[in-house]
């Protein structure tokens, strides 16, 4: 998901440079959802879902929660962060090792002259 958010960031920057209506007095790049949708329709499959995730992570800001094509074409999306940190690696140090199961086919060690418990033959230690 982090690669999709990075792609979204670059697309918003690219689209805001090309969008003439984004010339507001703010330093953050912003773009209308309709123009962002048109510019990313071939490169991003789930733009709405990626925008929702980016909004939860504080990368973008917009009104509403789920944006739909044609219905929300005039909603302005503002970029809040130009970079996101790499995803942390999962910490497996606290995971316990699985218990060791006794081997059902383990051979018993024979010490001295003992009888086999199955066939009762005497075996000699080597």
Secondary structure, DSSP 4 states (H G I P E B T S, - for coil): -HHHHHHHHHHHHHHHHH-GGG-SS-SS-EEEHHHHHHHHTTT-S-HHHHHHHHHHTTSEE-SSSS--TTTSTT-EEEE--S--PPPPPP--TTSPPPPPPPPTTPPPPP-SSEE-TTT--EE---
